Amino acid sequence: MVSIRLVTWEEARSEASRIRFAVFVDEQNVPAEMELDEHDPQCVHALASDASGQVVGTGRLLPDGHIGRMAVSREARGKGVGGSILEALAEAARRRGDREVVLNAQVQAMGFYRVHGFVEEGAEFDDAGIPHRAMRRRF
């Protein structure tokens, strides 16, 4: 069982940074200086906790309806954590009046996003050395 909390950057910073650095910097070799940015303080952040209360996943929703920085710790993958984070962020966007959400999916994860109603658009592009593609979900 996973629980999701939607919080500010100040509340999320410690745990979200830990997970994002483990996944993006350590596992995927994204340059550390690219991981945290000026958008974090403006975002709604999701923190996913497992049954023991350990934070195992994170994601963020920007003011423009963009979902990003979706990351789940290695030991929690394949257990629905990412889907729970994604749905919580999409619902937060819908509740505030957004008519759609968009994201830049790593190409290898596009199937995951399709299951959650996202449709790819545009050409593949490189972000931090990883192939990505824009995807959109309308409400």
Rosetta silent file (secondary structure, phi, psi, omega in degrees, C-alpha in Angstrom):
SEQUENCE: MVSIRLVTWEEARSEASRIRFAVFVDEQNVPAEMELDEHDPQCVHALASDASGQVVGTGRLLPDGHIGRMAVSREARGKGVGGSILEALAEAARRRGDREVVLNAQVQAMGFYRVHGFVEEGAEFDDAGIPHRAMRRRF
SCORE:     score description
SCORE:     0.000 S_00000001
   1 L     0.000  132.531 -179.851    0.000    0.000    0.000 S_00000001
   2 L  -118.968  142.596  174.459    1.336    3.402   -0.970 S_00000001
   3 E  -118.882  144.838 -177.119    0.166    6.795    0.262 S_00000001
   4 E  -116.981  131.085  172.803    0.710   10.051   -1.617 S_00000001
   5 E  -116.142  134.514  174.000    1.139   13.480   -0.060 S_00000001
   6 E  -100.446  122.042 -171.084    1.066   16.653   -2.145 S_00000001
   7 E  -140.394  172.110  175.345    3.374   19.211   -0.568 S_00000001
   8 L   -79.958  169.512  177.764    5.467   22.325   -1.176 S_00000001
   9 H   -62.152  -39.335  179.445    9.129   22.220   -2.119 S_00000001
  10 H   -58.502  -39.484  178.722   10.129   23.159    1.421 S_00000001
  11 H   -75.240  -31.087 -173.734    8.308   20.075    2.704 S_00000001
  12 H   -92.397  -21.892 -166.685    9.541   17.824   -0.116 S_00000001
  13 H   -46.303  -53.217 -173.654   13.127   19.022   -0.578 S_00000001
  14 H   -62.962  -54.137 -176.690   14.996   16.507    1.571 S_00000001
  15 H   -72.307  -42.416 -179.738   13.212   13.308    0.506 S_00000001
  16 H   -62.889  -42.921  179.156   12.535   14.328   -3.101 S_00000001
  17 H   -61.973  -43.260 -179.809   16.170   15.330   -3.601 S_00000001
  18 H   -58.148  -47.372 -178.162   17.384   12.026   -2.136 S_00000001
  19 H   -70.622  -44.080 -179.160   15.229    9.976   -4.520 S_00000001
  20 H   -62.272  -41.072  178.678   15.846   12.154   -7.574 S_00000001
  21 H   -67.195  -40.424  179.389   19.619   12.043   -7.099 S_00000001
  22 H   -61.667  -44.811 -175.774   19.576    8.262   -6.585 S_00000001
  23 H   -78.768  -55.066 -171.882   17.523    7.666   -9.747 S_00000001
  24 H   -79.940  -45.999 -175.614   18.632   10.391  -12.140 S_00000001
  25 H   -80.675  -53.930 -175.832   22.198   11.167  -11.091 S_00000001
  26 H   -71.691  -47.358 -176.330   23.417    7.831   -9.707 S_00000001
  27 H   -81.883  -42.187 -171.047   21.497    5.395  -11.952 S_00000001
  28 L  -105.412    2.118  176.307   21.027    7.387  -15.159 S_00000001
  29 L    61.096   30.327  172.464   24.131    9.594  -15.065 S_00000001
  30 L   -71.108  135.784  178.643   22.266   12.895  -15.350 S_00000001
  31 L   -57.851  132.069 -176.415   24.684   15.682  -14.341 S_00000001
  32 H   -54.677  -36.688 -177.206   24.053   16.597  -10.681 S_00000001
  33 H   -69.126  -13.100  178.634   23.906   20.304  -11.497 S_00000001
  34 H   -90.658  -14.774 -168.086   20.886   19.682  -13.763 S_00000001
  35 H   -73.811  -47.920  177.506   18.768   17.859  -11.218 S_00000001
  36 L   -96.493  141.167 -177.142   17.490   20.645   -8.962 S_00000001
  37 L  -142.829  179.805 -176.907   16.292   23.803  -10.687 S_00000001
  38 L   -68.593  -12.327 -179.447   14.575   27.139  -10.279 S_00000001
  39 L   -81.923  -24.933 -175.241   11.159   25.543  -10.909 S_00000001
  40 H   -50.976  -46.658 -177.854   11.116   23.374   -7.783 S_00000001
  41 H   -64.420  -18.973 -177.742    9.883   26.126   -5.406 S_00000001
  42 H   -93.396   -4.822 -171.758    6.923   26.867   -7.725 S_00000001
  43 L   -95.639  158.995  163.659    5.744   23.256   -8.052 S_00000001
  44 E   -88.991  128.034 -178.361    3.335   20.964   -6.291 S_00000001
  45 E  -110.486  139.307  174.916    5.430   17.972   -5.209 S_00000001
  46 E  -104.435  133.914  171.963    4.194   14.430   -4.632 S_00000001
  47 E  -120.279  124.710  178.765    5.854   12.201   -2.068 S_00000001
  48 E  -101.783  129.125  178.331    4.920    8.513   -2.088 S_00000001
  49 E  -117.170  143.149  177.044    5.387    6.544    1.130 S_00000001
  50 L   -82.710 -176.943 -175.745    5.264    2.790    1.583 S_00000001
  51 L   -59.629  -27.023 -179.759    3.417    0.985    4.395 S_00000001
  52 L   -86.980   -2.763 -179.326    6.296    1.632    6.804 S_00000001
  53 L    92.368   -0.354  179.157    6.235    5.378    6.089 S_00000001
  54 L   -73.970  129.542  176.327    9.445    5.371    4.037 S_00000001
  55 E   -73.721  122.701 -174.530    9.362    7.837    1.117 S_00000001
  56 E  -122.304   -2.364 -179.565    9.958    5.754   -2.012 S_00000001
  57 E  -161.515  160.775 -179.001    8.896    8.024   -4.875 S_00000001
  58 E  -154.298  163.907  174.294    8.400   11.591   -5.990 S_00000001
  59 E  -168.358  170.475 -179.905    7.208   13.766   -8.863 S_00000001
  60 E  -141.839  154.884  177.533    6.265   17.384   -9.450 S_00000001
  61 E  -122.395  117.831  179.274    3.589   19.465  -11.154 S_00000001
  62 L   -81.259  161.417  179.408    4.624   22.821  -12.568 S_00000001
  63 L   -58.509  -25.241 -178.620    2.269   25.816  -12.725 S_00000001
  64 L   -88.231    7.690  178.278    1.938   25.331  -16.511 S_00000001
  65 L    89.147    9.676  179.654    0.577   21.772  -16.161 S_00000001
  66 E   -87.874  127.840  174.958    3.859   20.014  -16.870 S_00000001
  67 E   -97.924  136.561 -179.576    4.540   16.872  -14.822 S_00000001
  68 E  -157.529 -179.243  178.757    8.169   16.008  -14.291 S_00000001
  69 E    52.152   37.772  175.724   10.929   14.592  -12.135 S_00000001
  70 E   -72.851  121.881 -178.089    9.016   11.343  -11.677 S_00000001
  71 E  -148.648  134.375  177.919   11.318    9.003   -9.750 S_00000001
  72 E  -126.668  133.612 -179.887   10.757    5.805   -7.767 S_00000001
  73 L   -60.898  148.855 -174.213   13.449    4.140   -5.671 S_00000001
  74 H   -51.395  -45.731 -175.893   14.758    0.901   -7.106 S_00000001
  75 H   -69.970  -15.423 -178.216   13.275   -1.328   -4.381 S_00000001
  76 H  -102.242   -1.027 -177.584    9.769    0.133   -4.856 S_00000001
  77 L   -69.606  149.167  178.432    9.523   -0.210   -8.662 S_00000001
  78 L    79.415   13.340 -177.274    6.863   -2.430  -10.174 S_00000001
  79 L  -118.788   13.021  177.644    4.510   -1.941   -7.214 S_00000001
  80 L    87.461    4.406 -177.909    2.276    0.824   -8.553 S_00000001
  81 H   -64.513  -49.596 -178.929    4.137    3.682   -6.888 S_00000001
  82 H   -59.798  -42.557  178.604    4.818    5.597  -10.107 S_00000001
  83 H   -63.350  -38.801  178.669    1.212    5.253  -11.258 S_00000001
  84 H   -65.582  -41.403  177.143   -0.058    6.521   -7.913 S_00000001
  85 H   -63.024  -48.256 -177.770    2.236    9.549   -8.093 S_00000001
  86 H   -59.469  -46.295 -179.361    1.246   10.271  -11.694 S_00000001
  87 H   -66.288  -37.245  178.303   -2.484   10.034  -10.977 S_00000001
  88 H   -64.912  -41.486  178.869   -2.202   12.236   -7.868 S_00000001
  89 H   -69.115  -40.607  177.738   -0.394   14.946   -9.827 S_00000001
  90 H   -63.232  -41.309  179.392   -2.840   14.740  -12.753 S_00000001
  91 H   -66.290  -38.039  176.967   -5.775   15.004  -10.332 S_00000001
  92 H   -61.804  -40.585  177.878   -4.175   18.032   -8.644 S_00000001
  93 H   -65.022  -44.952  179.797   -3.898   19.691  -12.063 S_00000001
  94 H   -61.324  -44.180 -179.462   -7.500   18.847  -12.920 S_00000001
  95 H   -62.660  -33.488 -179.483   -8.756   20.191   -9.563 S_00000001
  96 L   -83.915   -1.082  174.318   -7.000   23.513  -10.056 S_00000001
  97 L   105.164    2.067  176.611   -8.665   23.874  -13.465 S_00000001
  98 L   -64.192  143.116  179.332   -6.010   22.665  -15.881 S_00000001
  99 L   -95.228   -8.307  179.353   -7.528   21.139  -19.013 S_00000001
 100 E  -162.790  164.286  169.813   -4.515   18.915  -19.700 S_00000001
 101 E  -128.017  150.102  179.556   -1.154   17.787  -18.383 S_00000001
 102 E  -130.539  158.661  176.320    2.007   17.306  -20.395 S_00000001
 103 E  -156.965  162.486  174.290    5.313   15.595  -19.731 S_00000001
 104 E  -109.076  104.084 -175.054    8.563   14.659  -21.389 S_00000001
 105 E   -88.076  137.937  167.494    8.778   10.884  -21.120 S_00000001
 106 E   -63.128  135.185 -175.217   11.946    8.899  -21.365 S_00000001
 107 H   -53.287  -40.123 -179.203   11.345    6.786  -24.475 S_00000001
 108 H   -66.913  -14.168 -179.160   11.837    3.553  -22.518 S_00000001
 109 H  -107.016    5.581 -175.533    8.975    4.620  -20.158 S_00000001
 110 H   -60.840  -35.276  178.502    6.413    5.672  -22.781 S_00000001
 111 H   -59.630  -40.680  176.845    4.375    2.490  -22.339 S_00000001
 112 H   -57.574  -48.035 -177.952    3.881    3.325  -18.659 S_00000001
 113 H   -69.092  -35.079  176.638    2.523    6.771  -19.543 S_00000001
 114 H   -58.980  -42.148  179.217    0.279    5.397  -22.310 S_00000001
 115 H   -57.587  -29.120 -178.456   -1.417    3.137  -19.734 S_00000001
 116 L   -96.822   18.669  171.916   -2.271    6.330  -17.818 S_00000001
 117 L    89.022    9.440  178.959   -3.882    8.029  -20.807 S_00000001
 118 L   -88.044  144.777 -179.828   -0.962    9.993  -22.205 S_00000001
 119 E  -122.383  133.342 -178.729   -0.466   10.248  -25.967 S_00000001
 120 E   -74.126  152.726  176.305    2.883   10.986  -27.564 S_00000001
 121 E  -150.768  153.484  178.435    3.404   13.965  -29.826 S_00000001
 122 E    73.621 -179.986 -176.493    6.285   15.497  -31.692 S_00000001
 123 E   -87.334  158.921  174.661    9.671   14.059  -32.456 S_00000001
 124 E   -65.719  145.404  177.818   12.049   12.293  -30.130 S_00000001
 125 E  -142.679  164.212 -179.091   14.629   14.580  -28.491 S_00000001
 126 E   -97.801  133.318  173.144   17.621   14.308  -26.183 S_00000001
 127 E  -134.845  115.056 -179.471   17.505   15.531  -22.586 S_00000001
 128 L    56.389   34.763  178.174   20.631   14.992  -20.464 S_00000001
 129 L    81.169    9.089 -178.246   21.770   12.259  -22.863 S_00000001
 130 E  -119.971  129.884  178.420   18.494   10.305  -22.587 S_00000001
 131 E   -66.438  133.930 -179.766   15.977   10.002  -25.471 S_00000001
 132 E  -131.762  165.363  173.274   12.622   11.606  -24.621 S_00000001
 133 E  -147.803  137.834  177.890    9.300   12.308  -26.270 S_00000001
 134 E   -68.829  143.422  176.646    6.578   14.792  -25.301 S_00000001
 135 E  -138.922  152.405 -174.998    3.269   13.278  -24.167 S_00000001
 136 E  -138.054  145.328  173.777   -0.086   14.863  -23.328 S_00000001
 137 E  -133.310  120.172  178.429   -3.238   13.873  -21.431 S_00000001
 138 E   -94.796  150.083  179.036   -6.408   15.914  -21.764 S_00000001
 139 L   -98.475    0.000    0.000   -9.170   15.924  -19.158 S_00000001
